Amino acid sequence: MQTYKRHAIFWLTIYVLWTIMRGGGEDYPKYLILNLFNVPIYMMAYYVLRYIQIPLLYNRDKLGWFLFSFIPFSILFYLIWRFLGTIYVDNLLGREGKIPWFSTGYFFMETVQTYAPGMALFAWESHHQRLKEMDRIHQLEKDKISTELKFLKAQVNPNLLFNTLKSLHEKVIDKSPNAPDMILRLSAILDYVLYKSQNKTVQLGEELETIENYIALEEHRHGEKLQVEYDVHADQSILISPLILLSLVENIFKPISENSKVLTKIKIVIREKEGSIHSEAWTTQDLHSTKKQEIELDDFSNIKRQLNLVYPDMHTITKQEKENSIGILLTINQKQWA
């Protein structure tokens, strides 16, 4: 609602309430006329406070002058009230000659009565401004989260493209029968990462299909030195935030060196039960290999940050090590998120 409409509704309400409260029975017609004089004084008090006293004194840290300014303005409004009283209102209410031009009691009573509606309106306006500011901050937070998520998503699979193209180049030169399949799978991954993943949610099946394509490319690249066990049991129609599971899988493949001849075993398990998604990704190096490669995983802060933005207080993620294996375990309370 626009400001002038709120103010019009407020002052009309004050006019009606004051008439009802002060009129009482047969005096309603008189107070309908009387408040045509009183309400404009209340309005003057509010707008002087709102557009003169507060911006010129209070907002400039002149608190003493701000408080002192109430004295002359209160006197001014009282004198206007008494002037209107002597020329018309006193006669209307039958109190002509009964009220002096200045009385301490009447002065304080009329000052409180003059500023009370303005204070109520000021409180209403402050509350409205606070709600608008909260909405603005909330929108800024949403925009910030959206921007950060896009930035995090842009970091997914940067090495995959270059490594796969390099491997694809070699296979094309060698006329490998795997080259066409690699091209199709890489195309599907790029379509998902660059376009579909920009949506807030995707079906779990789309993410799992991309993971399958990713695993196939890694198997083409590393050949016999890589063994992958991929086990999925889940309702593929449920909606999830994209790229988180793919990031988890990508991270587990990173320790594999292009030039290493050590056998690496990857195990990926994804389960969905009663709205929760449980994922495990393990990498294990063959102890019987002639040369054991040191297993190291890059810090998975990217995954953690995405989880904190999309699934706050709805996930657990841990890194575990045992002998020659290292793994990342992730649980997402998808039902609570949805």
RALIN-V961883 format. One record per backbone hydrogen bond with DSSP energy under -1.0 kcal/mol. CO is the residue of the C=O (numbers start at 0). NH is the residue of the N-H. Records with the same first field share a line. If there is no record, write none. Layout:
# RALIN-V961883
CO: NH / NH
This chain:
# RALIN-V961883
1: 5
2: 6
3: 7
4: 8
5: 9
6: 10
7: 11
8: 12
9: 13
10: 14
11: 15
12: 16
13: 17
14: 18
15: 19
16: 20
17: 21
18: 22
23: 26
24: 27
26: 30
27: 31
28: 32
29: 33
30: 34
32: 35
33: 36 / 37
34: 38
37: 41
38: 42
39: 43
40: 44
41: 45
42: 46
43: 47
44: 48
45: 49
46: 50
47: 51 / 52
48: 53
51: 55
52: 56 / 57
53: 58
56: 61
57: 60
61: 65
62: 66
63: 67
64: 68
66: 69
67: 70
68: 72
69: 73
70: 74
71: 75
72: 76
73: 77
74: 78
75: 79
76: 80
77: 81
78: 82
79: 83
80: 84
81: 85
82: 86
83: 87 / 88
84: 89
87: 91
88: 92
89: 94
94: 97
102: 106
103: 107
104: 108
105: 109
106: 110
107: 111
108: 112
109: 113
110: 114
111: 115
114: 118
115: 119
116: 120
117: 121
118: 122
119: 123
120: 124
121: 125
122: 126
123: 127
124: 128
125: 129
126: 130
127: 131
128: 132
129: 133
130: 134
131: 135
132: 136
133: 137
134: 138
135: 139
136: 140
137: 141
138: 142
139: 143
140: 144
141: 145
142: 146
143: 147
144: 148
145: 149
146: 150
147: 151
148: 152
149: 153
152: 155
156: 160
157: 161
158: 162
159: 163
160: 164
161: 165
162: 166
163: 167
164: 168
165: 169
166: 170
167: 171
168: 172
169: 173
170: 175
175: 178
177: 181
178: 182
179: 183
180: 184
181: 185
182: 186
183: 187
184: 188
185: 189
186: 190
187: 191
188: 192
189: 193
190: 194 / 195
191: 196
194: 197
195: 198
201: 239
202: 205 / 206
203: 207
204: 208
205: 209
206: 210
207: 211
208: 212
209: 213
210: 214
211: 215
212: 216
213: 217
214: 218
215: 219
216: 220
217: 221
218: 222
221: 224
222: 225
224: 263
226: 265
228: 267
230: 269
232: 271
234: 237
235: 204
237: 203
239: 201
242: 246
243: 247
244: 248
245: 249
246: 250
247: 251
252: 255
262: 285
263: 226
264: 283
265: 228
266: 281
267: 230
268: 279
269: 232
270: 277
272: 275
274: 334
275: 272
276: 331
277: 270
278: 329
279: 268
280: 327
281: 266
282: 325
283: 264
285: 288
299: 303
300: 304
301: 305
302: 306
303: 307
304: 308
305: 309
306: 310
310: 313
313: 332
315: 330
317: 328
319: 326
321: 324
323: 284
324: 321
325: 282
326: 319
327: 280
328: 317
329: 278
330: 315
331: 276 / 333
332: 336
333: 337
